[in-house]
Amino acid sequence: MIDFLIYLGSGKLLLFFARKFPPIQKVCQSGELLSQLYNCDLCLGFWVYLVLAPFLNVDVKQIKNKILRWVITACFTSLLSVLVSQGWQEEFGMLVIENATREST
């Protein structure tokens, strides 16, 4: 369980820093496909968690095929990360409404 939490946290940190690192931003703005991948939390999360899976040796299912195990782990973890982030934003985020005017009739 601790290994999975370290895996989840490490991936979330890598996602955060990947979005803040100027060379990665510049490369991802060069093409439409890369731009879409970069702006999608689920998509970018999958690739980050897929790269981390073999290094941290974490899996959610005991599957004998290593590549399939890493892909399933990355899919599950990316989805979990997005759902937790969205829930956190929903509960504790701040909604900002700009240029709101009230018209009287």
Biopython code that builds the backbone (N, CA, C, O; Angstrom):
import numpy as np
from Bio.PDB.StructureBuilder import StructureBuilder

atoms = [
    (1, "MET", "N", (0.819, -1.197, 0.000)),
    (1, "MET", "CA", (0.000, 0.000, 0.000)),
    (1, "MET", "C", (0.865, 1.263, 0.000)),
    (1, "MET", "O", (0.580, 2.216, -0.725)),
    (2, "ILE", "N", (1.911, 1.264, 0.810)),
    (2, "ILE", "CA", (2.812, 2.413, 0.865)),
    (2, "ILE", "C", (3.497, 2.592, -0.490)),
    (2, "ILE", "O", (3.669, 3.716, -0.960)),
    (3, "ASP", "N", (3.889, 1.467, -1.120)),
    (3, "ASP", "CA", (4.530, 1.545, -2.433)),
    (3, "ASP", "C", (3.614, 2.208, -3.454)),
    (3, "ASP", "O", (4.066, 3.014, -4.268)),
    (4, "PHE", "N", (2.323, 1.868, -3.412)),
    (4, "PHE", "CA", (1.369, 2.455, -4.351)),
    (4, "PHE", "C", (1.195, 3.951, -4.088)),
    (4, "PHE", "O", (1.103, 4.735, -5.032)),
    (5, "LEU", "N", (1.150, 4.352, -2.824)),
    (5, "LEU", "CA", (1.009, 5.778, -2.505)),
    (5, "LEU", "C", (2.242, 6.569, -2.945)),
    (5, "LEU", "O", (2.117, 7.704, -3.403)),
    (6, "ILE", "N", (3.418, 5.983, -2.811)),
    (6, "ILE", "CA", (4.640, 6.631, -3.294)),
    (6, "ILE", "C", (4.588, 6.752, -4.814)),
    (6, "ILE", "O", (4.965, 7.783, -5.371)),
    (7, "TYR", "N", (4.127, 5.711, -5.477)),
    (7, "TYR", "CA", (3.963, 5.712, -6.934)),
    (7, "TYR", "C", (2.976, 6.792, -7.370)),
    (7, "TYR", "O", (3.241, 7.536, -8.314)),
    (8, "LEU", "N", (1.856, 6.874, -6.690)),
    (8, "LEU", "CA", (0.827, 7.864, -7.003)),
    (8, "LEU", "C", (1.352, 9.281, -6.789)),
    (8, "LEU", "O", (1.168, 10.149, -7.642)),
    (9, "GLY", "N", (1.997, 9.513, -5.669)),
    (9, "GLY", "CA", (2.529, 10.841, -5.371)),
    (9, "GLY", "C", (3.656, 11.241, -6.305)),
    (9, "GLY", "O", (3.730, 12.394, -6.731)),
    (10, "SER", "N", (4.535, 10.302, -6.627)),
    (10, "SER", "CA", (5.651, 10.592, -7.540)),
    (10, "SER", "C", (5.131, 10.972, -8.925)),
    (10, "SER", "O", (5.629, 11.907, -9.551)),
    (11, "GLY", "N", (4.146, 10.254, -9.382)),
    (11, "GLY", "CA", (3.564, 10.560, -10.691)),
    (11, "GLY", "C", (2.887, 11.921, -10.696)),
    (11, "GLY", "O", (3.003, 12.677, -11.660)),
    (12, "LYS", "N", (2.187, 12.224, -9.629)),
    (12, "LYS", "CA", (1.505, 13.528, -9.538)),
    (12, "LYS", "C", (2.526, 14.668, -9.537)),
    (12, "LYS", "O", (2.309, 15.702, -10.170)),
    (13, "LEU", "N", (3.633, 14.476, -8.829)),
    (13, "LEU", "CA", (4.696, 15.484, -8.833)),
    (13, "LEU", "C", (5.317, 15.631, -10.226)),
    (13, "LEU", "O", (5.575, 16.749, -10.672)),
    (14, "LEU", "N", (5.554, 14.524, -10.905)),
    (14, "LEU", "CA", (6.103, 14.594, -12.252)),
    (14, "LEU", "C", (5.145, 15.298, -13.213)),
    (14, "LEU", "O", (5.580, 16.058, -14.078)),
    (15, "LEU", "N", (3.856, 15.050, -13.065)),
    (15, "LEU", "CA", (2.870, 15.745, -13.896)),
    (15, "LEU", "C", (2.913, 17.247, -13.645)),
    (15, "LEU", "O", (2.880, 18.040, -14.585)),
    (16, "PHE", "N", (2.986, 17.631, -12.385)),
    (16, "PHE", "CA", (3.025, 19.045, -12.023)),
    (16, "PHE", "C", (4.266, 19.711, -12.610)),
    (16, "PHE", "O", (4.168, 20.763, -13.243)),
    (17, "PHE", "N", (5.435, 19.100, -12.400)),
    (17, "PHE", "CA", (6.672, 19.696, -12.878)),
    (17, "PHE", "C", (6.785, 19.660, -14.404)),
    (17, "PHE", "O", (7.388, 20.555, -14.996)),
    (18, "ALA", "N", (6.224, 18.655, -15.038)),
    (18, "ALA", "CA", (6.235, 18.594, -16.502)),
    (18, "ALA", "C", (5.462, 19.760, -17.098)),
    (18, "ALA", "O", (5.828, 20.290, -18.147)),
    (19, "ARG", "N", (4.405, 20.149, -16.430)),
    (19, "ARG", "CA", (3.605, 21.270, -16.931)),
    (19, "ARG", "C", (4.244, 22.623, -16.635)),
    (19, "ARG", "O", (3.890, 23.620, -17.263)),
    (20, "LYS", "N", (5.168, 22.672, -15.699)),
    (20, "LYS", "CA", (5.841, 23.926, -15.342)),
    (20, "LYS", "C", (7.190, 24.102, -16.034)),
    (20, "LYS", "O", (7.741, 25.203, -16.016)),
    (21, "PHE", "N", (7.728, 23.066, -16.633)),
    (21, "PHE", "CA", (9.072, 23.086, -17.210)),
    (21, "PHE", "C", (9.013, 23.679, -18.625)),
    (21, "PHE", "O", (8.407, 23.074, -19.509)),
    (22, "PRO", "N", (9.628, 24.848, -18.859)),
    (22, "PRO", "CA", (9.504, 25.538, -20.155)),
    (22, "PRO", "C", (9.902, 24.725, -21.387)),
    (22, "PRO", "O", (9.196, 24.810, -22.392)),
    (23, "PRO", "N", (10.987, 23.940, -21.376)),
    (23, "PRO", "CA", (11.296, 23.166, -22.596)),
    (23, "PRO", "C", (10.199, 22.166, -22.964)),
    (23, "PRO", "O", (9.922, 21.956, -24.144)),
    (24, "ILE", "N", (9.586, 21.562, -21.975)),
    (24, "ILE", "CA", (8.496, 20.617, -22.260)),
    (24, "ILE", "C", (7.288, 21.369, -22.810)),
    (24, "ILE", "O", (6.626, 20.887, -23.728)),
    (25, "GLN", "N", (6.998, 22.538, -22.261)),
    (25, "GLN", "CA", (5.896, 23.349, -22.774)),
    (25, "GLN", "C", (6.123, 23.719, -24.234)),
    (25, "GLN", "O", (5.197, 23.659, -25.042)),
    (26, "LYS", "N", (7.346, 24.099, -24.573)),
    (26, "LYS", "CA", (7.666, 24.513, -25.942)),
    (26, "LYS", "C", (7.520, 23.336, -26.912)),
    (26, "LYS", "O", (6.957, 23.492, -27.996)),
    (27, "VAL", "N", (8.023, 22.165, -26.527)),
    (27, "VAL", "CA", (7.916, 20.990, -27.388)),
    (27, "VAL", "C", (6.457, 20.608, -27.590)),
    (27, "VAL", "O", (6.056, 20.259, -28.700)),
    (28, "CYS", "N", (5.670, 20.669, -26.538)),
    (28, "CYS", "CA", (4.268, 20.249, -26.628)),
    (28, "CYS", "C", (3.404, 21.236, -27.402)),
    (28, "CYS", "O", (2.320, 20.874, -27.859)),
    (29, "GLN", "N", (3.857, 22.464, -27.559)),
    (29, "GLN", "CA", (3.114, 23.444, -28.349)),
    (29, "GLN", "C", (3.440, 23.331, -29.839)),
    (29, "GLN", "O", (2.807, 23.990, -30.664)),
    (30, "SER", "N", (4.424, 22.499, -30.186)),
    (30, "SER", "CA", (4.863, 22.398, -31.577)),
    (30, "SER", "C", (3.899, 21.599, -32.454)),
    (30, "SER", "O", (3.874, 21.791, -33.670)),
    (31, "GLY", "N", (3.121, 20.723, -31.869)),
    (31, "GLY", "CA", (2.202, 19.925, -32.671)),
    (31, "GLY", "C", (0.849, 19.805, -32.001)),
    (31, "GLY", "O", (0.741, 19.899, -30.778)),
    (32, "GLU", "N", (-0.181, 19.598, -32.803)),
    (32, "GLU", "CA", (-1.538, 19.525, -32.263)),
    (32, "GLU", "C", (-1.734, 18.280, -31.392)),
    (32, "GLU", "O", (-2.365, 18.354, -30.337)),
    (33, "LEU", "N", (-1.200, 17.147, -31.826)),
    (33, "LEU", "CA", (-1.337, 15.919, -31.053)),
    (33, "LEU", "C", (-0.632, 16.040, -29.702)),
    (33, "LEU", "O", (-1.193, 15.674, -28.669)),
    (34, "LEU", "N", (0.591, 16.553, -29.714)),
    (34, "LEU", "CA", (1.321, 16.743, -28.455)),
    (34, "LEU", "C", (0.619, 17.745, -27.551)),
    (34, "LEU", "O", (0.598, 17.580, -26.331)),
    (35, "SER", "N", (0.047, 18.778, -28.146)),
    (35, "SER", "CA", (-0.671, 19.783, -27.365)),
    (35, "SER", "C", (-1.894, 19.172, -26.682)),
    (35, "SER", "O", (-2.160, 19.455, -25.513)),
    (36, "GLN", "N", (-2.634, 18.339, -27.406)),
    (36, "GLN", "CA", (-3.801, 17.680, -26.824)),
    (36, "GLN", "C", (-3.389, 16.724, -25.714)),
    (36, "GLN", "O", (-4.040, 16.663, -24.672)),
    (37, "LEU", "N", (-2.313, 15.978, -25.932)),
    (37, "LEU", "CA", (-1.804, 15.060, -24.919)),
    (37, "LEU", "C", (-1.371, 15.822, -23.668)),
    (37, "LEU", "O", (-1.658, 15.404, -22.546)),
    (38, "TYR", "N", (-0.689, 16.924, -23.868)),
    (38, "TYR", "CA", (-0.155, 17.741, -22.772)),
    (38, "TYR", "C", (-1.277, 18.359, -21.933)),
    (38, "TYR", "O", (-1.130, 18.515, -20.721)),
    (39, "ASN", "N", (-2.389, 18.709, -22.570)),
    (39, "ASN", "CA", (-3.495, 19.373, -21.867)),
    (39, "ASN", "C", (-4.499, 18.401, -21.249)),
    (39, "ASN", "O", (-5.402, 18.829, -20.531)),
    (40, "CYS", "N", (-4.359, 17.132, -21.510)),
    (40, "CYS", "CA", (-5.276, 16.120, -20.974)),
    (40, "CYS", "C", (-4.642, 15.452, -19.750)),
    (40, "CYS", "O", (-3.620, 14.777, -19.870)),
    (41, "ASP", "N", (-5.247, 15.640, -18.579)),
    (41, "ASP", "CA", (-4.700, 15.049, -17.353)),
    (41, "ASP", "C", (-4.649, 13.526, -17.426)),
    (41, "ASP", "O", (-3.672, 12.913, -16.995)),
    (42, "LEU", "N", (-5.685, 12.927, -17.962)),
    (42, "LEU", "CA", (-5.752, 11.473, -18.036)),
    (42, "LEU", "C", (-4.699, 10.921, -19.005)),
    (42, "LEU", "O", (-4.034, 9.931, -18.704)),
    (43, "CYS", "N", (-4.554, 11.559, -20.154)),
    (43, "CYS", "CA", (-3.610, 11.083, -21.177)),
    (43, "CYS", "C", (-2.164, 11.234, -20.719)),
    (43, "CYS", "O", (-1.387, 10.281, -20.772)),
    (44, "LEU", "N", (-1.807, 12.432, -20.270)),
    (44, "LEU", "CA", (-0.444, 12.665, -19.814)),
    (44, "LEU", "C", (-0.140, 11.821, -18.581)),
    (44, "LEU", "O", (0.968, 11.310, -18.424)),
    (45, "GLY", "N", (-1.131, 11.682, -17.712)),
    (45, "GLY", "CA", (-0.963, 10.849, -16.522)),
    (45, "GLY", "C", (-0.675, 9.405, -16.869)),
    (45, "GLY", "O", (0.161, 8.768, -16.228)),
    (46, "PHE", "N", (-1.359, 8.879, -17.878)),
    (46, "PHE", "CA", (-1.110, 7.503, -18.299)),
    (46, "PHE", "C", (0.349, 7.308, -18.673)),
    (46, "PHE", "O", (0.985, 6.352, -18.229)),
    (47, "TRP", "N", (0.886, 8.214, -19.495)),
    (47, "TRP", "CA", (2.261, 8.060, -19.958)),
    (47, "TRP", "C", (3.263, 8.238, -18.826)),
    (47, "TRP", "O", (4.270, 7.533, -18.773)),
    (48, "VAL", "N", (3.000, 9.163, -17.932)),
    (48, "VAL", "CA", (3.898, 9.363, -16.780)),
    (48, "VAL", "C", (3.893, 8.123, -15.898)),
    (48, "VAL", "O", (4.951, 7.632, -15.505)),
    (49, "TYR", "N", (2.708, 7.617, -15.588)),
    (49, "TYR", "CA", (2.617, 6.435, -14.725)),
    (49, "TYR", "C", (3.144, 5.178, -15.419)),
    (49, "TYR", "O", (3.663, 4.276, -14.760)),
    (50, "LEU", "N", (3.014, 5.117, -16.746)),
    (50, "LEU", "CA", (3.561, 3.973, -17.483)),
    (50, "LEU", "C", (5.085, 3.960, -17.405)),
    (50, "LEU", "O", (5.692, 2.898, -17.274)),
    (51, "VAL", "N", (5.698, 5.127, -17.485)),
    (51, "VAL", "CA", (7.157, 5.205, -17.379)),
    (51, "VAL", "C", (7.605, 4.882, -15.953)),
    (51, "VAL", "O", (8.646, 4.251, -15.767)),
    (52, "LEU", "N", (6.847, 5.300, -14.954)),
    (52, "LEU", "CA", (7.219, 5.057, -13.557)),
    (52, "LEU", "C", (7.011, 3.606, -13.112)),
    (52, "LEU", "O", (7.723, 3.129, -12.228)),
    (53, "ALA", "N", (6.057, 2.905, -13.704)),
    (53, "ALA", "CA", (5.696, 1.557, -13.251)),
    (53, "ALA", "C", (6.869, 0.582, -13.198)),
    (53, "ALA", "O", (7.026, -0.103, -12.187)),
    (54, "PRO", "N", (7.694, 0.485, -14.231)),
    (54, "PRO", "CA", (8.809, -0.472, -14.127)),
    (54, "PRO", "C", (9.862, -0.069, -13.097)),
    (54, "PRO", "O", (10.501, -0.927, -12.487)),
    (55, "PHE", "N", (10.039, 1.230, -12.908)),
    (55, "PHE", "CA", (11.060, 1.688, -11.961)),
    (55, "PHE", "C", (10.663, 1.461, -10.508)),
    (55, "PHE", "O", (11.496, 1.100, -9.676)),
    (56, "LEU", "N", (9.390, 1.675, -10.211)),
    (56, "LEU", "CA", (8.924, 1.516, -8.831)),
    (56, "LEU", "C", (8.326, 0.137, -8.576)),
    (56, "LEU", "O", (7.999, -0.195, -7.436)),
    (57, "ASN", "N", (8.179, -0.673, -9.636)),
    (57, "ASN", "CA", (7.708, -2.054, -9.518)),
    (57, "ASN", "C", (6.396, -2.161, -8.744)),
    (57, "ASN", "O", (6.276, -2.939, -7.798)),
    (58, "VAL", "N", (5.424, -1.370, -9.165)),
    (58, "VAL", "CA", (4.105, -1.364, -8.529)),
    (58, "VAL", "C", (3.103, -1.907, -9.531)),
    (58, "VAL", "O", (3.154, -1.571, -10.714)),
    (59, "ASP", "N", (2.190, -2.750, -9.055)),
    (59, "ASP", "CA", (1.122, -3.229, -9.913)),
    (59, "ASP", "C", (-0.148, -3.409, -9.096)),
    (59, "ASP", "O", (-0.103, -3.713, -7.903)),
    (60, "VAL", "N", (-1.285, -3.214, -9.766)),
    (60, "VAL", "CA", (-2.571, -3.345, -9.083)),
    (60, "VAL", "C", (-3.153, -4.743, -9.243)),
    (60, "VAL", "O", (-4.030, -5.136, -8.473)),
    (61, "LYS", "N", (-2.690, -5.486, -10.211)),
    (61, "LYS", "CA", (-3.131, -6.869, -10.428)),
    (61, "LYS", "C", (-1.902, -7.742, -10.573)),
    (61, "LYS", "O", (-0.877, -7.296, -11.087)),
    (62, "GLN", "N", (-1.996, -8.958, -10.132)),
    (62, "GLN", "CA", (-0.879, -9.907, -10.253)),
    (62, "GLN", "C", (-0.975, -10.596, -11.610)),
    (62, "GLN", "O", (-1.494, -11.707, -11.722)),
    (63, "ILE", "N", (-0.466, -9.917, -12.641)),
    (63, "ILE", "CA", (-0.476, -10.440, -14.006)),
    (63, "ILE", "C", (0.955, -10.830, -14.365)),
    (63, "ILE", "O", (1.898, -10.104, -14.051)),
    (64, "LYS", "N", (1.113, -11.968, -15.018)),
    (64, "LYS", "CA", (2.455, -12.467, -15.318)),
    (64, "LYS", "C", (3.149, -11.679, -16.421)),
    (64, "LYS", "O", (4.373, -11.545, -16.399)),
    (65, "ASN", "N", (2.405, -11.162, -17.374)),
    (65, "ASN", "CA", (2.988, -10.384, -18.460)),
    (65, "ASN", "C", (3.318, -8.983, -17.936)),
    (65, "ASN", "O", (2.420, -8.226, -17.568)),
    (66, "LYS", "N", (4.608, -8.644, -17.905)),
    (66, "LYS", "CA", (5.046, -7.382, -17.306)),
    (66, "LYS", "C", (4.486, -6.162, -18.024)),
    (66, "LYS", "O", (4.041, -5.215, -17.376)),
    (67, "ILE", "N", (4.504, -6.174, -19.337)),
    (67, "ILE", "CA", (4.051, -5.000, -20.089)),
    (67, "ILE", "C", (2.563, -4.769, -19.867)),
    (67, "ILE", "O", (2.140, -3.635, -19.644)),
    (68, "LEU", "N", (1.771, -5.822, -19.924)),
    (68, "LEU", "CA", (0.342, -5.702, -19.677)),
    (68, "LEU", "C", (0.085, -5.231, -18.250)),
    (68, "LEU", "O", (-0.806, -4.414, -18.017)),
    (69, "ARG", "N", (0.853, -5.737, -17.301)),
    (69, "ARG", "CA", (0.718, -5.335, -15.897)),
    (69, "ARG", "C", (1.007, -3.844, -15.743)),
    (69, "ARG", "O", (0.282, -3.145, -15.034)),
    (70, "TRP", "N", (2.062, -3.346, -16.402)),
    (70, "TRP", "CA", (2.408, -1.925, -16.306)),
    (70, "TRP", "C", (1.342, -1.048, -16.955)),
    (70, "TRP", "O", (1.024, 0.021, -16.435)),
    (71, "VAL", "N", (0.787, -1.486, -18.085)),
    (71, "VAL", "CA", (-0.245, -0.714, -18.778)),
    (71, "VAL", "C", (-1.508, -0.634, -17.927)),
    (71, "VAL", "O", (-2.095, 0.439, -17.788)),
    (72, "ILE", "N", (-1.928, -1.759, -17.357)),
    (72, "ILE", "CA", (-3.131, -1.758, -16.507)),
    (72, "ILE", "C", (-2.910, -0.903, -15.262)),
    (72, "ILE", "O", (-3.808, -0.170, -14.846)),
    (73, "THR", "N", (-1.737, -0.992, -14.674)),
    (73, "THR", "CA", (-1.423, -0.180, -13.497)),
    (73, "THR", "C", (-1.442, 1.302, -13.852)),
    (73, "THR", "O", (-1.982, 2.110, -13.097)),
    (74, "ALA", "N", (-0.857, 1.670, -14.999)),
    (74, "ALA", "CA", (-0.837, 3.073, -15.425)),
    (74, "ALA", "C", (-2.245, 3.584, -15.700)),
    (74, "ALA", "O", (-2.575, 4.711, -15.330)),
    (75, "CYS", "N", (-3.080, 2.772, -16.344)),
    (75, "CYS", "CA", (-4.471, 3.174, -16.620)),
    (75, "CYS", "C", (-5.238, 3.420, -15.323)),
    (75, "CYS", "O", (-5.875, 4.459, -15.148)),
    (76, "PHE", "N", (-5.166, 2.456, -14.428)),
    (76, "PHE", "CA", (-5.885, 2.567, -13.165)),
    (76, "PHE", "C", (-5.404, 3.771, -12.353)),
    (76, "PHE", "O", (-6.216, 4.527, -11.821)),
    (77, "THR", "N", (-4.104, 3.945, -12.260)),
    (77, "THR", "CA", (-3.544, 5.014, -11.445)),
    (77, "THR", "C", (-3.845, 6.380, -12.046)),
    (77, "THR", "O", (-4.140, 7.322, -11.311)),
    (78, "SER", "N", (-3.778, 6.501, -13.351)),
    (78, "SER", "CA", (-4.096, 7.766, -14.001)),
    (78, "SER", "C", (-5.554, 8.150, -13.763)),
    (78, "SER", "O", (-5.854, 9.303, -13.453)),
    (79, "LEU", "N", (-6.450, 7.191, -13.909)),
    (79, "LEU", "CA", (-7.865, 7.464, -13.658)),
    (79, "LEU", "C", (-8.106, 7.832, -12.198)),
    (79, "LEU", "O", (-8.836, 8.780, -11.908)),
    (80, "LEU", "N", (-7.498, 7.091, -11.286)),
    (80, "LEU", "CA", (-7.636, 7.395, -9.861)),
    (80, "LEU", "C", (-7.111, 8.790, -9.542)),
    (80, "LEU", "O", (-7.732, 9.533, -8.781)),
    (81, "SER", "N", (-5.980, 9.142, -10.117)),
    (81, "SER", "CA", (-5.382, 10.455, -9.889)),
    (81, "SER", "C", (-6.300, 11.579, -10.377)),
    (81, "SER", "O", (-6.475, 12.583, -9.687)),
    (82, "VAL", "N", (-6.878, 11.409, -11.551)),
    (82, "VAL", "CA", (-7.784, 12.422, -12.097)),
    (82, "VAL", "C", (-9.035, 12.539, -11.237)),
    (82, "VAL", "O", (-9.478, 13.649, -10.942)),
    (83, "LEU", "N", (-9.606, 11.416, -10.833)),
    (83, "LEU", "CA", (-10.822, 11.456, -10.014)),
    (83, "LEU", "C", (-10.570, 12.099, -8.648)),
    (83, "LEU", "O", (-11.400, 12.868, -8.163)),
    (84, "VAL", "N", (-9.438, 11.792, -8.034)),
    (84, "VAL", "CA", (-9.107, 12.393, -6.740)),
    (84, "VAL", "C", (-8.885, 13.895, -6.904)),
    (84, "VAL", "O", (-9.347, 14.682, -6.077)),
    (85, "SER", "N", (-8.186, 14.298, -7.955)),
    (85, "SER", "CA", (-7.932, 15.721, -8.201)),
    (85, "SER", "C", (-9.226, 16.481, -8.441)),
    (85, "SER", "O", (-9.415, 17.576, -7.911)),
    (86, "GLN", "N", (-10.115, 15.905, -9.240)),
    (86, "GLN", "CA", (-11.391, 16.561, -9.509)),
    (86, "GLN", "C", (-12.251, 16.644, -8.253)),
    (86, "GLN", "O", (-12.920, 17.651, -8.024)),
    (87, "GLY", "N", (-12.236, 15.605, -7.452)),
    (87, "GLY", "CA", (-12.982, 15.637, -6.193)),
    (87, "GLY", "C", (-12.434, 16.675, -5.237)),
    (87, "GLY", "O", (-13.194, 17.371, -4.564)),
    (88, "TRP", "N", (-11.121, 16.780, -5.177)),
    (88, "TRP", "CA", (-10.484, 17.784, -4.316)),
    (88, "TRP", "C", (-10.862, 19.192, -4.780)),
    (88, "TRP", "O", (-11.187, 20.051, -3.960)),
    (89, "GLN", "N", (-10.820, 19.427, -6.091)),
    (89, "GLN", "CA", (-11.191, 20.734, -6.629)),
    (89, "GLN", "C", (-12.660, 21.039, -6.358)),
    (89, "GLN", "O", (-13.014, 22.171, -6.028)),
    (90, "GLU", "N", (-13.500, 20.039, -6.496)),
    (90, "GLU", "CA", (-14.930, 20.240, -6.265)),
    (90, "GLU", "C", (-15.205, 20.600, -4.811)),
    (90, "GLU", "O", (-16.037, 21.461, -4.525)),
    (91, "GLU", "N", (-14.512, 19.948, -3.906)),
    (91, "GLU", "CA", (-14.744, 20.176, -2.483)),
    (91, "GLU", "C", (-14.068, 21.449, -1.974)),
    (91, "GLU", "O", (-14.675, 22.216, -1.227)),
    (92, "PHE", "N", (-12.822, 21.674, -2.373)),
    (92, "PHE", "CA", (-12.048, 22.757, -1.779)),
    (92, "PHE", "C", (-11.664, 23.863, -2.754)),
    (92, "PHE", "O", (-11.050, 24.850, -2.348)),
    (93, "GLY", "N", (-12.012, 23.721, -4.034)),
    (93, "GLY", "CA", (-11.650, 24.734, -5.028)),
    (93, "GLY", "C", (-12.501, 25.979, -4.895)),
    (93, "GLY", "O", (-13.550, 25.976, -4.250)),
    (94, "MET", "N", (-12.026, 27.042, -5.518)),
    (94, "MET", "CA", (-12.735, 28.309, -5.468)),
    (94, "MET", "C", (-13.256, 28.623, -6.870)),
    (94, "MET", "O", (-12.516, 28.539, -7.850)),
    (95, "LEU", "N", (-14.503, 28.977, -6.953)),
    (95, "LEU", "CA", (-15.124, 29.340, -8.210)),
    (95, "LEU", "C", (-15.025, 30.850, -8.356)),
    (95, "LEU", "O", (-15.483, 31.595, -7.490)),
    (96, "VAL", "N", (-14.429, 31.297, -9.446)),
    (96, "VAL", "CA", (-14.266, 32.723, -9.704)),
    (96, "VAL", "C", (-15.157, 33.095, -10.874)),
    (96, "VAL", "O", (-15.071, 32.511, -11.954)),
    (97, "ILE", "N", (-16.007, 34.070, -10.643)),
    (97, "ILE", "CA", (-16.885, 34.567, -11.698)),
    (97, "ILE", "C", (-16.448, 35.974, -12.037)),
    (97, "ILE", "O", (-16.479, 36.866, -11.189)),
    (98, "GLU", "N", (-16.039, 36.172, -13.284)),
    (98, "GLU", "CA", (-15.553, 37.470, -13.703)),
    (98, "GLU", "C", (-16.596, 38.170, -14.565)),
    (98, "GLU", "O", (-17.375, 37.536, -15.277)),
    (99, "ASN", "N", (-16.586, 39.479, -14.479)),
    (99, "ASN", "CA", (-17.457, 40.325, -15.302)),
    (99, "ASN", "C", (-18.933, 39.973, -15.167)),
    (99, "ASN", "O", (-19.682, 40.006, -16.143)),
    (100, "ALA", "N", (-19.335, 39.643, -13.972)),
    (100, "ALA", "CA", (-20.737, 39.333, -13.740)),
    (100, "ALA", "C", (-21.486, 40.638, -13.466)),
    (100, "ALA", "O", (-21.116, 41.399, -12.572)),
    (101, "THR", "N", (-22.511, 40.880, -14.220)),
    (101, "THR", "CA", (-23.335, 42.072, -13.992)),
    (101, "THR", "C", (-24.755, 41.635, -13.739)),
    (101, "THR", "O", (-25.224, 40.634, -14.280)),
    (102, "ARG", "N", (-25.419, 42.388, -12.922)),
    (102, "ARG", "CA", (-26.804, 42.062, -12.590)),
    (102, "ARG", "C", (-27.691, 43.098, -13.266)),
    (102, "ARG", "O", (-27.557, 44.301, -13.041)),
    (103, "GLU", "N", (-28.576, 42.615, -14.080)),
    (103, "GLU", "CA", (-29.490, 43.509, -14.763)),
    (103, "GLU", "C", (-30.820, 43.539, -14.025)),
    (103, "GLU", "O", (-31.361, 42.499, -13.650)),
    (104, "SER", "N", (-31.327, 44.717, -13.826)),
    (104, "SER", "CA", (-32.638, 44.811, -13.171)),
    (104, "SER", "C", (-33.681, 45.031, -14.246)),
    (104, "SER", "O", (-33.442, 45.735, -15.226)),
    (105, "THR", "N", (-34.830, 44.427, -14.057)),
    (105, "THR", "CA", (-35.914, 44.569, -15.037)),
    (105, "THR", "C", (-37.007, 45.420, -14.519)),
    (105, "THR", "O", (-37.998, 45.644, -15.214)),
]
sb = StructureBuilder()
sb.init_structure("model")
sb.init_model(0)
sb.init_chain("A")
sb.init_seg("    ")
for serial, (resi, resn, name, xyz) in enumerate(atoms, 1):
    if name == "N":
        sb.init_residue(resn, " ", resi, " ")
    sb.init_atom(name, np.array(xyz, "f"), 0.0, 1.0, " ", f" {name:<3s}", serial, name[0])
structure = sb.get_structure()
